[in-house]
Amino acid sequence: MRSFENFIEQKLAERQSAGIYRTLKPENLLIDFCSNDYLGFARSSALKEKITTEVNQYPDSMNGSAGSRLLAGNLTYTETLEKVIAAWHNSETGLLFNSGYDANVGLFSSLPQRGDTIILDELIHASVIDGARLSHANRYTFKHNDLQSLEDKLKQAKGNCYVGIESVYSMDGDTPPIKEIIEITERYNAALIVDEAHAVGLYNKGIVVEQGLQDKVFAQIVTFGKALGCHGAIVLGSNKLREYLINFARSFIYTTAASFHQLASVKIAYEFLQGADSEIESLQNNIAAFKQGVQHNPAYPLLVSDSPIQCLVLNSNEKAREVAAALQAAGMDIRPIFSPTVPQGSERIRICLHSYNTIEDIALLTNTINTLLHG
Ligand SMILES: Cc1ncc(COP(=O)(O)O)c(C=O)c1O
């Protein structure tokens, strides 16, 4: 066997023996406690119909964008959409990216320079970490949501300093003390960047806007693949930042722009969100019912979260796998989250609640968990 084939085989064997081998699974008929479709937009036939109506209003629109934004792939529709979304989020401007991954990689790789400093919450999404790795800046992490740890790292910062946090953490579902983080970052003259992927739609325009903090945040990332049920992302910030990203963010420059259908989906999903009060209420009721129904066991703590992301920490890959398998056998799509995706010892099951889960679904979930972990 050639050495590179040998390498692949060895790495896969290591994964397999560690019990963390990843495989793709097709869709299933289990109760959805797994997807990010918090408000049911991705599966909404009413939204699909509205998107079709929108697309049909542009009979000359193309199937594909036929180029990057800087070449043939830019439309008046794209730029209008950016303005509309930015205005809705009370932001000066926005720049669309093909995904949240691209947005974070583009922003964090292009802005911080050699000699600058990036400080990230230790639980920040992989896309931010990958962007930061591509920059030549000094990188630090601070303990999750820990203001003292953040301040300790800010004291060591050199050059321009960028601090990255999420407003709802994707693996824990919790929210940071944003006002306090702003106070500290302002004191150290650092630029705060907030990833709102899991907040927009659930906390209306996102936590930053809901708390009236948009003037104190340097940039926000909003992704469209969670509550909005489609695909893509926008970086919100100043005109100068937008111009900078158009010139330097390689994940923006060197990729084919989104198709017209994708842009139309995002536009209509935003409009749909403005009439989604009943979906948001159902989701809140389901979160409350889950938290009430699940029995607390200090050996397997439920992480503090008011969001649809609810995690039971099971302390090992084996236990996480065992509990997830039992929940799947009982008819629910719940996945284990292994280390190294989460720190060792905090392996868990991650439950995503939705507006369309019924009260019976939630009862089945909590009863099964209670039997598995307390019975
Ligand atoms: C916090 C956070 N940021 C960014 C992303 C990436 O977004 P996308 O799925 O649009 O690439 C995700 C998706 O998992 C996320 O959870």
The ligand as a Gaussian input file, in Angstrom:
#p B3LYP/6-31G(d) Opt

LIG

0 1
 C      -22.522000      29.266000      15.746000
 C      -22.430000      28.860000      14.322000
 N      -21.787000      29.656000      13.459000
 C      -21.667000      29.332000      12.165000
 C      -22.188000      28.162000      11.679000
 C      -22.004000      27.799000      10.248000
 O      -23.142000      28.170000       9.529000
 P      -23.527000      27.412000       8.181000
 O      -24.168000      26.127000       8.588000
 O      -24.437000      28.359000       7.486000
 O      -22.259000      27.188000       7.433000
 C      -22.890000      27.312000      12.529000
 C      -23.474000      26.064000      12.003000
 O      -23.440000      25.011000      12.543000
 C      -23.008000      27.655000      13.895000
 O      -23.620000      26.851000      14.758000

